């Protein structure tokens, strides 16, 4: 646990991990909207961002400040981009009357 910054970081990583697991469970039982890939990519970027911040705060593997913060900011930008693309995909399909289901 010291690698990722302790118990608080582990608890913070549980939120995006729960989102990723729930998306994978939904995928196995239902035929999701095609924007599912964007939502999954967004959650993976968010998880990696929190993991990078946790590794930066951890005591066993020191990460240079500039590298850790740059990676975290880029991953958060990826999260916002993918989440925006997912919402745009849902909005376009709803506006065009397309179900957007993967067949």
N, C-alpha and C positions, 0 to 999 in steps of 0.2 A: 504494500500500500504506500510505502514511502516513495516509490518511483513516481507516482502520479500526484503526490502532494497531500496524502493523508485521506482520512475518512470523509471529510467534507467534499473533496473533489470526487471521490467515489460515489457519493450520494448525488452530486450534480451530474455525473455521467449516466446515472440511472434513467434520467428523463429522456435524453435522446436515444438511449439503448432501448427503452420501452417503446418509443415511437417506431424504431426500426423493426423490432420484433412484431409489433402490432401490424405494421404494413406487410410483413412477410406472412403473418397468419391470415390476414385478409386476402392476400394473393392466393393462398392455397385453397380457401373455401369459396371465394367469389371471383367473378370475372371483372376486375377493376377497370376503371377508366384509363384511357391511354396516358393520362398525365401522371399515372402512378410512378413511372420511372423518374419523373422530375421531383415528385415528393420524396421518393426514396433517396435520390441523390442529394436533396436538400438536407434530409436528416443525417445522412452520412457525413456531409460537410460540417454540420453542426456538431456531431459527435467528435469528429477529428479535431475541430477547433477547441472543444473543451478538453480533449485529451492532450493537445499541444500545450494549452495553458497549464494543465495539471503537471505535465512533464517539466515545464519551465519552473513551476513552484516546488517540484519534488527535490529531495535532497540527495538522492543516489546518483542520478545522471544529470549533471548540470548542462543546461542548454544556454547558449549565448542569448542575451536579451534581444538583440536586433533580429536574430534568426527566428526565435520563438514568437515574438510579436508580429513579425512580418507574415509568417505562416498562418498564425491565428487570424489576422486581419484578412488575408486572402481567402481563407476558408469561410469566414463569415460573409465575405462578398460573394463567394460561390453559393452559400446557403440562400442569400437574398435573391440571387439571380435565378437559381433553380426553382425556388418557391414562387417567384414572380412568373416564370415560364409555366409552371403548373397551373397557377390561377388563370393565366392568359389562355392556356389550352382548354380549360374547363369553360371559361367565358365564351370563347369562340365557338366551341361545339354546342353550347347551350343556345347561343344566338342563331347559329345556323340550323338548329334542330337536329343535330347529329348526336347519337347516343355516345359515341366515342369508345365503345366497348371493344376489347381485344377479342377477335374471333379465332 
